[in-house]
């Protein structure tokens, strides 16, 4: 089995002299890509205009699923012309309880809708991120033909 490495820098500066006043704003960096402006969840004194770790986890699950799904559709002869996911993660005070992916997919051939819906199960089983979390990731896909 091969090993894949993903290197990311998290960069913050400031002063933690008081819990209420220090900035939670920071940057996520990796070579050759624009920075991601990040912060804490607004409930924990973060800036609403920046991404927080919880959103990034939900986005990673959604993105991984989409990339596998598109791969499987291309291999199965299902032509996808549009994919949009409205993913929702639910946490309690300590951990994620669930993430629900709600992709809305448009394909070219109405005869392949059942195949397109069925490929979500396989995409889920192949998604590295979904296979790495300890909470349920569910799918509520909608597939329509142009």
C-alpha positions in Angstrom: 0.0 0.0 0.0 1.3 3.4 -0.9 1.6 6.3 1.5 0.3 9.8 0.6 1.4 12.9 2.5 -0.5 16.1 2.8 1.5 19.0 4.3 -0.4 22.1 5.6 0.9 25.0 7.7 -1.4 26.7 10.2 -0.2 30.2 10.9 -1.4 32.4 13.7 0.1 35.4 15.5 -1.2 37.7 18.3 -1.3 37.6 22.0 -3.3 35.3 24.2 -3.4 37.7 27.2 -7.1 37.3 27.6 -9.5 34.6 26.4 -12.1 37.1 25.3 -9.8 39.3 23.3 -7.3 37.3 21.4 -7.9 36.8 17.7 -8.9 33.3 16.4 -8.1 34.4 12.8 -5.4 32.4 11.1 -4.3 31.1 7.7 -4.1 27.6 6.3 -1.2 27.3 3.9 0.3 24.8 1.5 2.8 25.2 -1.3 1.6 26.6 -4.5 -2.0 27.4 -3.4 -3.8 30.5 -2.1 -4.2 30.7 1.6 -7.5 29.7 3.3 -8.6 32.4 5.8 -9.7 30.5 8.8 -11.0 31.1 12.3 -13.0 29.5 15.1 -16.7 28.9 14.9 -18.5 32.2 15.7 -19.8 30.5 18.8 -16.2 30.4 20.0 -15.3 34.0 19.1 -14.5 33.4 15.5 -15.1 35.7 12.5 -18.2 34.8 10.5 -16.5 35.8 7.2 -13.8 33.1 7.5 -13.9 29.3 7.3 -13.9 27.3 10.5 -12.6 23.7 11.1 -16.1 22.3 11.4 -17.1 23.8 8.0 -13.9 22.5 6.5 -14.6 19.0 7.7 -18.1 19.0 6.2 -16.6 20.5 3.0 -14.0 17.8 2.8 -16.6 15.0 3.2 -18.7 16.6 0.5 -15.8 17.2 -1.9 -14.3 13.7 -1.5 -17.7 12.2 -2.2 -18.3 14.4 -5.3 -14.9 13.6 -6.8 -15.4 9.8 -6.4 -19.0 10.1 -7.6 -17.9 11.9 -10.8 -15.2 9.3 -11.4 -17.6 6.5 -11.0 -20.2 8.2 -13.3 -17.6 8.7 -16.0 -16.6 5.1 -15.8 -20.2 3.9 -15.9 -21.1 6.1 -18.9 -23.3 8.4 -16.9 -22.8 12.0 -18.2 -23.1 14.5 -15.4 -23.5 18.1 -16.3 -24.1 19.6 -12.9 -23.4 18.7 -9.3 -24.3 20.8 -6.3 -24.3 19.6 -2.7 -26.0 21.2 0.3 -24.2 19.3 3.0 -25.0 19.7 6.7 -23.0 18.6 9.7 -24.5 18.3 13.1 -22.4 18.4 16.3 -23.2 18.3 20.0 -20.9 20.0 22.5 -18.1 17.5 22.0 -18.2 15.8 18.6 -19.9 15.5 15.2 -23.0 13.3 15.4 -23.6 13.1 11.6 -23.0 14.7 8.3 -25.7 14.5 5.6 -24.8 15.1 2.0 -27.6 16.3 -0.2 -26.2 16.4 -3.7 -28.4 17.6 -6.6 -27.1 16.1 -9.8 -28.1 16.7 -13.4 -27.3 14.0 -16.0 -28.0 13.9 -19.8 -29.8 10.5 -20.1 -33.0 9.9 -18.2 -32.6 6.1 -18.6 -29.5 6.3 -16.4 -31.1 8.0 -13.4 -31.3 4.8 -11.3 -27.6 4.0 -12.1 -26.7 7.6 -11.1 -28.5 7.3 -7.8 -27.0 3.9 -7.1 -23.4 5.1 -7.6 -23.6 7.2 -4.4 -23.2 4.0 -2.3 -20.0 3.1 -4.1 -18.7 6.7 -3.9 -19.3 6.6 -0.2 -17.4 3.3 0.2 -14.4 4.7 -1.7 -14.2 8.2 -0.1 -11.0 8.3 2.0 -12.4 11.1 4.3 -15.7 9.3 5.0 -13.8 6.1 5.8 -11.7 8.1 8.3 -14.4 9.6 10.5 -16.2 7.9 13.4 -19.7 9.2 12.8 -22.3 8.5 10.1 -22.1 10.2 6.7 -25.4 9.8 4.9 -26.6 10.7 1.4 -29.9 12.1 0.2 -29.2 12.5 -3.6 -31.5 14.0 -6.2 -30.8 13.1 -9.8 -32.6 14.7 -12.7 -32.1 14.5 -16.4 -31.7 17.6 -18.6 
